[in-house]
Amino acid sequence: MTYNGFLATLPKEIRLFIATFVVILSIGYFTGLLFIQHTEATSPSGIEENYLGNEEDEEAAVMKFKKGDREMLTTVHTHILSMSFIFFLLGGLVWMTHAPKKWKLFLTIEPFLSVILTFGGIYLMWSGIGWFKYVVIVSGILMTVCFTGAASLVLWHCARPKK
């Protein structure tokens, strides 16, 4: 079966359907990033404060408390499951584009590693291994770069049919 470049050969209506899905998926993904920015969890100290609380800071503008066991397990569980599904669907579409195999391999495998490092890292940081906040930042950035690259690649091939 030939799958390389298959996306661009699909009928216009199916490519429009796929493009619409990827746009809506992207809106959801980037809305999540806006939420992270809104909670000020975009810096090492912000990530730590978001999960470990800031009760000792009497001058904090917003009081935050350490997340409980249930809340942490729910956050990690739901994010790992949903992000895995997102990257599985997007990855399947990436493999149908016409791009170098090494790029496609990176764009489809790396996000799964980043999901584990990001959300596992949040859990480990919360558990007391503070330096994982840096792993969370790096893996989160890499995950977003891969999402953006994959979504752009798919949208490009939906917009530019094979001649």
C-alpha positions as CSV (number, residue, x, y, z in Angstrom):
1,M,0.0,0.0,0.0
2,T,1.3,3.4,-0.9
3,Y,0.5,6.0,1.7
4,N,3.2,8.6,1.1
5,G,1.4,11.6,-0.5
6,F,-2.0,9.8,-0.3
7,L,-3.7,12.7,1.5
8,A,-3.2,15.0,-1.4
9,T,-4.9,12.5,-3.8
10,L,-8.1,12.4,-1.8
11,P,-11.3,14.1,-3.1
12,K,-11.7,17.7,-2.3
13,E,-14.6,17.0,0.1
14,I,-12.5,14.6,2.2
15,R,-9.6,16.9,2.3
16,L,-11.9,19.7,3.5
17,F,-13.3,17.4,6.2
18,I,-9.7,16.6,7.4
19,A,-8.6,20.2,7.3
20,T,-11.7,21.2,9.3
21,F,-10.8,18.6,11.9
22,V,-7.2,19.7,12.1
23,V,-8.2,23.4,12.5
24,I,-10.7,22.5,15.3
25,L,-8.1,20.2,17.0
26,S,-5.6,23.1,16.8
27,I,-8.1,25.5,18.4
28,G,-8.5,23.1,21.2
29,Y,-4.8,22.5,21.6
30,F,-3.9,26.2,21.6
31,T,-6.7,27.1,23.9
32,G,-5.1,24.7,26.4
33,L,-1.8,26.6,26.0
34,L,-3.7,29.9,26.7
35,F,-5.0,28.3,29.9
36,I,-1.5,27.4,30.9
37,Q,-0.4,31.0,30.2
38,H,-3.4,32.3,32.2
39,T,-2.5,30.2,35.2
40,E,1.1,31.6,35.0
41,A,2.5,28.0,34.6
42,T,4.9,28.9,31.8
43,S,8.0,29.4,33.9
44,P,9.8,26.9,36.2
45,S,8.5,28.7,39.3
46,G,5.0,29.1,37.8
47,I,4.8,25.3,37.1
48,E,6.0,24.5,40.6
49,E,3.5,27.0,42.2
50,N,0.6,25.7,40.1
51,Y,1.0,22.2,41.5
52,L,2.8,22.6,44.8
53,G,1.0,25.8,45.9
54,N,2.2,29.1,47.2
55,E,0.8,29.1,50.8
56,E,4.1,30.4,52.2
57,D,4.0,33.5,50.0
58,E,1.9,36.0,52.0
59,E,2.2,38.6,49.3
60,A,0.9,36.3,46.5
61,A,-1.8,37.9,44.3
62,V,-3.6,34.6,44.0
63,M,-3.4,32.0,46.8
64,K,-2.7,28.5,45.4
65,F,-2.7,25.3,47.4
66,K,-0.8,22.0,46.7
67,K,-2.9,19.7,44.5
68,G,-4.2,16.6,46.2
69,D,-3.5,13.0,45.2
70,R,-6.8,12.6,43.4
71,E,-6.5,15.8,41.5
72,M,-3.0,15.0,40.4
73,L,-3.9,11.5,39.3
74,T,-7.0,12.8,37.4
75,T,-4.9,15.5,35.7
76,V,-2.1,13.1,34.6
77,H,-4.5,10.3,33.6
78,T,-6.9,12.5,31.5
79,H,-4.0,14.4,29.8
80,I,-2.0,11.3,28.9
81,L,-5.1,9.5,27.4
82,S,-6.4,12.5,25.5
83,M,-3.1,13.8,24.2
84,S,-2.2,10.2,23.1
85,F,-5.4,10.1,21.1
86,I,-4.8,13.5,19.6
87,F,-1.3,12.6,18.5
88,F,-2.4,9.2,17.2
89,L,-5.0,10.8,14.9
90,L,-2.8,13.6,13.8
91,G,0.1,11.2,13.3
92,G,-2.0,9.0,11.0
93,L,-2.7,12.0,8.9
94,V,1.0,13.0,8.8
95,W,1.9,9.6,7.5
96,M,-0.4,10.2,4.5
97,T,1.5,13.4,3.5
98,H,4.4,13.6,1.1
99,A,7.3,14.5,3.3
100,P,10.7,12.9,4.2
101,K,10.2,9.7,6.2
102,K,12.6,11.0,9.0
103,W,10.5,14.1,9.5
104,K,7.3,12.1,9.6
105,L,8.9,9.7,12.1
106,F,10.0,12.6,14.3
107,L,6.6,14.4,14.1
108,T,4.7,11.2,15.0
109,I,6.9,9.5,17.6
110,E,8.4,12.4,19.6
111,P,5.0,13.8,20.8
112,F,4.3,10.5,22.6
113,L,7.6,10.8,24.4
114,S,6.8,14.4,25.3
115,V,3.4,13.5,26.6
116,I,5.0,11.0,29.0
117,L,7.8,13.4,30.0
118,T,5.5,16.4,30.4
119,F,2.7,14.8,32.5
120,G,5.0,12.2,34.1
121,G,7.3,15.1,34.9
122,I,4.5,17.1,36.5
123,Y,3.7,14.2,38.7
124,L,7.3,13.6,39.6
125,M,7.8,17.3,40.4
126,W,4.7,17.2,42.5
127,S,6.1,14.1,44.3
128,G,9.2,16.0,45.3
129,I,11.7,15.8,42.5
130,G,11.8,19.5,41.8
131,W,14.2,19.6,38.9
132,F,11.5,17.9,36.7
133,K,10.0,21.3,36.2
134,Y,12.7,21.9,33.6
135,V,11.9,18.6,31.9
136,V,8.3,19.6,31.8
137,I,9.1,22.9,30.1
138,V,11.4,21.4,27.4
139,S,9.1,18.5,26.7
140,G,6.1,20.8,26.6
141,I,7.8,23.1,24.1
142,L,8.9,20.2,21.9
143,M,5.3,18.7,22.0
144,T,3.9,22.0,20.8
145,V,6.5,22.4,18.1
146,C,5.6,18.9,16.9
147,F,1.9,19.6,17.0
148,T,2.3,22.8,15.1
149,G,4.5,21.1,12.5
150,A,2.3,18.1,12.0
151,A,-0.9,20.2,11.8
152,S,0.7,22.6,9.3
153,L,2.0,19.7,7.2
154,V,-1.5,18.1,7.1
155,L,-3.2,21.4,6.3
156,W,-0.7,22.2,3.6
157,H,-1.4,18.8,1.9
158,C,-5.1,19.3,2.2
159,A,-4.9,22.7,0.6
160,R,-2.5,21.7,-2.2
161,P,-3.9,18.6,-4.0
162,K,-1.6,16.4,-6.1
163,K,-1.8,17.4,-9.7
